[in-house]
């Protein structure tokens, strides 16, 4: 990898800024100043530094975002704000995208990453990574509704959903755990059962709950332990 790309890939500096720092002799590789922006480096095995201070390099970035209403789970849109518009400058990097989608009016945990293989494992139903949601409903939930949703309900268009784990938190409030991500799935599941979702929040992905310290629109990097926990959870059976 080119040295200027390695430095700028972490999101804190642009490629132009990285090149200027390198040419001025402020960037070191294994303790030796390097002034050629095109110099080949392996940041996974070589120690990078800036002004003598170790420069932390990570191949991939994993962010936990508490998505508010009104933002699209997309990388860009000409007319509406996206979840990437919420990422602070220090975490912005090329290739970042939301691993899975939440509707514009759905809130909660969105995982942002630039690791495509990891995102595939999280999203594939074959890997059984549960997504946990809290749904506020318009009508009291009946036993018949619970049986339908828990049993693998058929949607209006004939699509059959896998069984969902459902826990009632109140007569009009339910927690659901699903491993699929069909279009408007939870709203359509409850509609097929004769109810209507008034609000929906994703509260967890796999073993990771949404950090309660993250306010709407805030994000933070996942720790190494959290990434490892997700990777372990997402192994196919």
C-alpha positions as CSV (number, residue, x, y, z in Angstrom):
1,X,0.0,0.0,0.0
2,X,1.2,3.5,-0.8
3,X,2.2,5.4,2.4
4,X,-0.1,8.4,1.6
5,X,-3.0,6.0,1.1
6,X,-2.2,4.2,4.4
7,X,-2.2,7.5,6.3
8,X,-5.3,9.0,4.6
9,X,-7.3,5.8,4.8
10,X,-8.0,6.3,8.5
11,X,-10.2,9.3,7.9
12,X,-8.4,11.9,9.9
13,X,-6.4,13.3,6.9
14,X,-7.1,13.8,3.3
15,X,-4.8,12.3,0.7
16,X,-3.4,15.8,-0.1
17,X,-2.8,16.5,3.6
18,X,-1.1,13.1,4.0
19,X,1.2,13.8,1.1
20,X,2.2,17.2,2.5
21,X,3.1,15.7,5.9
22,X,5.1,12.9,4.3
23,X,7.1,15.3,2.1
24,X,7.9,17.5,5.1
25,X,9.5,14.5,6.8
26,X,7.0,14.3,9.6
27,X,5.9,10.7,8.9
28,X,8.0,7.7,9.9
29,X,8.0,4.0,9.1
30,X,9.6,1.8,11.7
31,X,11.2,4.8,13.2
32,X,12.8,6.1,10.0
33,X,11.4,9.3,8.3
34,X,10.0,8.7,4.8
35,X,9.5,11.6,2.4
36,X,8.1,9.7,-0.6
37,X,4.3,9.6,-0.5
38,X,4.4,6.7,-3.0
39,X,6.6,4.5,-0.8
40,X,5.3,1.0,-0.4
41,X,4.4,0.1,3.2
42,X,2.6,-2.7,5.0
43,X,0.8,-0.9,7.9
44,X,-0.4,-4.2,9.4
45,X,3.3,-5.2,10.2
46,X,5.2,-1.9,10.1
47,X,5.0,0.8,12.7
48,X,3.8,4.2,11.4
49,X,4.4,7.5,13.3
50,X,3.5,11.1,12.9
51,X,5.8,13.7,14.5
52,X,7.3,10.8,16.5
53,X,3.9,9.7,17.9
54,X,2.6,6.2,16.9
55,X,0.0,6.5,14.2
56,X,-2.7,3.9,14.9
57,X,-3.7,2.1,11.7
58,X,-6.7,-0.2,11.4
59,X,-7.6,-2.2,8.3
60,X,-11.3,-1.8,8.9
61,X,-13.6,0.4,10.9
62,X,-16.7,-0.7,12.8
63,X,-19.0,2.0,14.2
64,X,-22.1,1.7,16.4
65,X,-24.6,4.4,15.4
66,X,-27.8,5.4,17.2
67,X,-29.9,6.3,14.2
68,X,-32.6,9.0,14.7
69,X,-35.7,9.3,12.5
70,X,-35.4,11.0,9.1
71,X,-32.1,9.5,8.0
72,X,-31.7,7.0,5.2
73,X,-29.7,3.8,5.6
74,X,-27.7,4.6,2.5
75,X,-24.3,5.9,1.5
76,X,-25.7,8.9,-0.4
77,X,-28.9,10.5,-1.5
78,X,-29.6,13.6,-3.6
79,X,-32.5,14.7,-1.6
80,X,-32.4,13.4,2.0
81,X,-29.8,13.0,4.7
82,X,-28.2,9.6,5.2
83,X,-26.6,7.8,8.1
84,X,-23.1,8.7,6.8
85,X,-24.0,12.4,7.3
86,X,-23.9,11.6,11.0
87,X,-20.4,10.3,11.1
88,X,-17.9,12.7,12.7
89,X,-14.9,13.8,10.6
90,X,-12.5,11.7,12.6
91,X,-14.3,8.5,11.6
92,X,-15.0,9.3,8.0
93,X,-13.2,7.1,5.5
94,X,-13.7,5.8,2.0
95,X,-15.9,2.8,1.6
96,X,-17.9,3.2,4.8
97,X,-21.5,1.9,4.5
98,X,-24.4,0.7,6.7
99,X,-24.4,-3.0,7.2
100,X,-28.2,-3.5,6.7
101,X,-31.0,-1.0,6.5
102,X,-33.4,0.6,8.8
103,X,-36.4,2.5,7.4
104,X,-36.2,6.3,7.6
105,X,-38.7,6.4,10.5
106,X,-37.0,3.5,12.3
107,X,-34.5,4.4,15.0
108,X,-31.7,2.6,16.8
109,X,-28.6,0.5,16.2
110,X,-27.0,0.8,12.8
111,X,-23.6,-0.9,12.2
112,X,-21.3,1.1,9.9
113,X,-18.2,-0.5,8.4
114,X,-15.9,-0.7,5.4
115,X,-15.5,-4.5,5.8
116,X,-17.7,-6.1,3.2
117,X,-17.1,-9.7,4.2
118,X,-18.0,-8.9,7.8
119,X,-21.2,-7.1,6.7
120,X,-22.2,-10.1,4.6
121,X,-21.8,-12.4,7.6
122,X,-23.9,-10.1,9.8
123,X,-26.7,-9.8,7.2
124,X,-26.9,-13.4,5.9
125,X,-29.8,-15.4,7.4
126,X,-27.5,-18.5,7.1
127,X,-25.3,-17.0,9.9
128,X,-28.3,-16.6,12.3
129,X,-27.3,-13.2,13.6
130,X,-30.4,-12.0,15.4
131,X,-31.5,-8.4,15.2
132,X,-33.5,-7.2,18.2
133,X,-36.3,-4.7,17.8
134,X,-38.8,-2.9,20.1
135,X,-42.1,-2.3,18.4
136,X,-44.9,0.0,19.7
137,X,-48.2,-1.3,18.3
138,X,-51.6,0.3,17.7
139,X,-53.7,-2.5,19.2
140,X,-53.2,-4.9,22.2
141,X,-51.3,-8.0,21.2
142,X,-53.5,-11.1,21.3
143,X,-52.4,-14.7,21.6
144,X,-53.5,-15.3,18.0
145,X,-51.2,-12.6,16.9
146,X,-48.3,-14.0,18.9
147,X,-48.8,-17.4,17.5
148,X,-48.7,-16.1,13.9
149,X,-45.6,-14.0,14.3
150,X,-43.8,-16.6,16.3
151,X,-44.7,-19.4,13.9
152,X,-43.4,-17.9,10.7
153,X,-46.1,-15.6,9.3
154,X,-47.0,-15.3,5.6
155,X,-47.0,-11.7,4.4
156,X,-49.7,-10.2,2.1
157,X,-47.6,-10.9,-1.0
158,X,-47.2,-14.6,-0.1
159,X,-43.6,-14.2,1.3
160,X,-43.1,-16.5,4.3
161,X,-41.0,-15.2,7.2
162,X,-38.9,-17.3,9.5
163,X,-40.2,-17.7,13.0
164,X,-39.5,-14.7,15.3
165,X,-38.8,-14.7,19.0
166,X,-41.4,-12.4,20.6
167,X,-41.5,-11.1,24.1
168,X,-44.3,-8.9,25.3
169,X,-43.2,-5.8,27.2
170,X,-46.7,-4.4,27.5
171,X,-50.1,-5.0,25.9
172,X,-49.0,-2.8,23.0
173,X,-45.2,-3.1,23.2
174,X,-43.2,-6.1,22.0
175,X,-39.6,-7.1,21.6
176,X,-38.8,-9.2,18.4
177,X,-35.7,-11.1,17.4
178,X,-35.3,-12.0,13.7
179,X,-32.5,-13.2,11.6
180,X,-33.8,-11.9,8.2
181,X,-34.0,-8.4,6.8
182,X,-36.8,-8.4,4.3
183,X,-38.2,-5.0,3.1
184,X,-40.3,-3.5,5.9
185,X,-40.4,-6.9,7.5
186,X,-41.5,-6.2,11.0
187,X,-44.1,-3.8,10.0
188,X,-45.5,-6.2,7.4
189,X,-45.4,-9.1,9.9
190,X,-47.6,-7.3,12.4
191,X,-49.8,-6.0,9.6
192,X,-50.4,-9.6,8.4
193,X,-51.3,-10.5,12.0
194,X,-53.8,-7.7,12.2
195,X,-51.9,-5.0,14.0
196,X,-49.9,-1.9,13.1
197,X,-46.5,-0.7,14.1
198,X,-46.5,2.9,15.4
199,X,-42.7,3.1,16.1
200,X,-39.8,0.8,15.8
201,X,-36.3,0.7,17.3
202,X,-33.5,-1.7,16.8
203,X,-32.0,-2.3,20.2
204,X,-29.3,-5.0,19.5
205,X,-27.4,-6.8,16.8
206,X,-26.4,-10.3,17.8
207,X,-24.9,-10.1,21.3
208,X,-24.3,-6.4,21.2
209,X,-27.0,-4.0,22.7
210,X,-27.1,-0.4,21.6
211,X,-24.9,1.6,23.9
212,X,-27.3,3.6,26.2
213,X,-24.7,6.4,26.4
214,X,-25.1,7.1,22.7
215,X,-27.7,9.8,22.1
216,X,-29.7,10.0,18.8
217,X,-27.2,10.7,16.0
218,X,-24.1,9.7,18.0
219,X,-21.7,6.9,17.1
220,X,-18.6,5.3,18.5
221,X,-16.1,2.6,17.3
222,X,-16.7,-0.9,18.4
223,X,-14.0,-2.3,20.7
224,X,-11.9,-5.2,19.6
225,X,-13.9,-7.4,22.0
226,X,-17.2,-6.3,20.5
227,X,-16.0,-7.0,17.0
228,X,-14.8,-10.4,18.0
229,X,-18.1,-11.2,19.7
230,X,-20.0,-10.4,16.5
231,X,-17.7,-12.4,14.4
232,X,-18.0,-15.4,16.7
233,X,-21.8,-15.0,16.8
234,X,-22.0,-14.9,13.0
235,X,-20.5,-18.2,12.3
236,X,-23.0,-20.4,10.3
237,X,-24.4,-23.5,12.0
